Amino acid sequence: MSAQCSSARITSVDVLRRYRALKPLVLRREQPLISIAESLLGGGFREFTQSYERGEMTTVVQQLKGIRQHAGDALRLTSAPDSCLWNLLVKPIAEHLVVLADQANRTCRGAITPALKLSSRVFKSDLHREGEAIYFAARLLNKGVGSALNVQLTTSDDRLALDQ
């Protein structure tokens, strides 16, 4: 499988169609493996890929954990490690979902990163108290898409310009 996140939904529909056609031909004890593949590429994955296609990066990031969890659970199954069906059909899907989740994570994290900037570079403060922390209020502008929580400003003394 070489589908990227942007084309994974179409590919997964095709794969599911072929797996459903294969299901009646599979041994009864291996039919649950087809069901695992169907659940991997089912509703949650479809929502994930549709959100990616629509550019809803915040939704994609929220769904990443579920996609990884579902694929990881499937890979940890020990019920059929010697099954040809498992090794050729189901395991590659689960492994590829992890790759797609990583790709989406790299793409989305950059797209929803906040771009913070101080609204002013000039602050007034009382510097008479030696050795104490100085607190000041500042307004931040966010030019990015994401949100930022618990923001702290840290700077080295050599980059501060003090006017007296």
VMD Tcl script that draws the C-alpha trace (Angstrom):
set ca {
  {0.00 0.00 0.00}
  {1.35 3.36 -0.92}
  {-1.67 5.61 -0.44}
  {-1.12 8.98 1.16}
  {-3.58 10.55 3.59}
  {-5.12 12.62 0.82}
  {-6.05 9.55 -1.24}
  {-6.45 6.94 1.51}
  {-10.26 7.09 1.67}
  {-10.71 6.10 -1.98}
  {-8.13 3.33 -1.65}
  {-9.70 2.02 1.56}
  {-13.15 1.79 -0.05}
  {-11.64 -0.26 -2.87}
  {-9.80 -2.52 -0.42}
  {-12.95 -3.05 1.66}
  {-14.95 -3.96 -1.43}
  {-12.39 -6.60 -2.37}
  {-12.17 -7.96 1.19}
  {-15.96 -8.32 1.35}
  {-15.88 -10.27 -1.90}
  {-13.14 -12.49 -0.44}
  {-14.93 -13.16 2.86}
  {-17.18 -16.02 1.63}
  {-14.11 -17.80 0.22}
  {-12.10 -17.65 3.45}
  {-12.06 -20.44 6.04}
  {-14.63 -19.88 8.76}
  {-12.00 -19.55 11.50}
  {-10.19 -16.82 9.51}
  {-13.29 -14.75 8.74}
  {-12.78 -12.70 11.94}
  {-9.51 -11.48 10.39}
  {-11.48 -9.94 7.53}
  {-13.71 -8.32 10.13}
  {-10.62 -6.81 11.78}
  {-9.56 -5.34 8.45}
  {-13.08 -3.99 7.94}
  {-13.03 -2.34 11.36}
  {-9.58 -0.83 10.71}
  {-10.85 0.78 7.51}
  {-14.34 1.44 8.83}
  {-16.17 4.53 10.04}
  {-13.44 6.02 12.23}
  {-10.88 5.79 9.47}
  {-13.34 7.22 6.94}
  {-14.03 10.21 9.22}
  {-10.28 10.70 9.69}
  {-9.59 10.73 5.94}
  {-12.56 12.96 5.16}
  {-11.41 15.47 7.77}
  {-7.93 15.38 6.23}
  {-9.33 15.95 2.74}
  {-11.42 18.91 3.94}
  {-8.39 20.41 5.68}
  {-9.93 20.20 9.16}
  {-6.55 19.80 10.82}
  {-7.79 20.23 14.39}
  {-10.25 17.36 13.90}
  {-7.55 15.21 12.30}
  {-5.22 15.73 15.27}
  {-8.02 14.74 17.65}
  {-8.62 11.52 15.69}
  {-4.95 10.52 15.44}
  {-4.85 8.83 18.84}
  {-7.86 6.65 18.02}
  {-6.42 5.60 14.65}
  {-3.07 4.70 16.21}
  {-4.75 2.89 19.11}
  {-6.95 0.82 16.80}
  {-4.02 -0.12 14.55}
  {-1.83 -0.93 17.57}
  {-4.54 -3.13 19.07}
  {-4.82 -5.03 15.79}
  {-1.04 -5.48 15.57}
  {-0.92 -6.88 19.12}
  {-3.41 -9.65 18.34}
  {-1.74 -12.99 18.83}
  {-4.60 -15.18 17.67}
  {-3.31 -15.72 14.13}
  {0.42 -14.96 13.79}
  {0.94 -17.86 11.38}
  {-2.09 -17.12 9.22}
  {-1.32 -16.27 5.62}
  {-4.42 -14.05 5.56}
  {-3.17 -12.16 8.63}
  {0.35 -11.64 7.27}
  {-0.65 -10.71 3.73}
  {-3.85 -8.71 4.25}
  {-4.60 -7.57 7.79}
  {-1.18 -6.84 9.29}
  {-0.08 -4.61 6.35}
  {-3.25 -2.53 6.75}
  {-2.61 -1.96 10.44}
  {1.04 -1.11 9.80}
  {0.08 1.29 7.02}
  {-2.47 3.03 9.25}
  {0.36 3.80 11.67}
  {2.38 5.28 8.77}
  {-0.62 7.35 7.62}
  {-1.19 8.59 11.18}
  {2.46 9.65 11.40}
  {2.22 11.44 8.05}
  {-0.97 13.22 9.08}
  {0.60 14.16 12.41}
  {3.58 15.79 10.69}
  {1.35 17.65 8.24}
  {-1.25 18.78 10.76}
  {1.04 19.82 13.58}
  {2.67 22.39 11.32}
  {-0.68 23.58 10.03}
  {-2.23 24.18 13.46}
  {0.78 25.66 15.21}
  {0.14 29.08 16.70}
  {2.35 31.97 15.58}
  {2.55 34.25 18.62}
  {3.94 37.74 18.65}
  {3.92 40.47 21.28}
  {1.62 43.31 20.27}
  {4.16 45.81 21.62}
  {7.90 45.63 22.16}
  {7.94 48.44 24.76}
  {7.02 47.88 28.43}
  {7.19 50.11 31.46}
  {8.16 48.62 34.79}
  {9.49 49.63 38.19}
  {13.09 48.39 38.38}
  {13.90 49.81 41.83}
  {13.52 46.48 43.61}
  {16.77 44.62 43.12}
  {16.77 40.85 42.74}
  {13.00 40.44 42.49}
  {10.94 39.09 39.63}
  {9.20 41.68 37.53}
  {5.72 40.96 36.24}
  {4.04 42.84 33.44}
  {0.96 42.31 31.36}
  {1.31 41.95 27.62}
  {-1.00 41.37 24.73}
  {-0.19 38.56 22.31}
  {-1.23 38.36 18.70}
  {-1.74 34.96 17.13}
  {-1.13 34.99 13.38}
  {-1.32 31.18 13.20}
  {-4.20 28.74 13.14}
  {-3.67 26.89 16.41}
  {-4.21 27.96 19.98}
  {-1.65 28.41 22.74}
  {-2.11 27.74 26.45}
  {0.15 28.60 29.40}
  {2.45 30.85 27.40}
  {5.58 32.09 29.16}
  {8.09 34.65 27.96}
  {11.73 33.88 28.63}
  {14.62 35.93 27.41}
  {18.28 36.30 28.14}
  {19.58 39.51 29.69}
  {21.83 40.29 26.72}
  {18.80 40.69 24.44}
  {16.96 43.16 26.70}
  {17.32 46.84 25.91}
  {16.68 48.94 29.00}
  {15.99 52.67 28.64}
  {16.41 54.72 31.79}
}
mol new
graphics top color blue
foreach p $ca { graphics top sphere $p radius 0.5 }
foreach p [lrange $ca 0 end-1] q [lrange $ca 1 end] { graphics top cylinder $p $q radius 0.2 }
display resetview
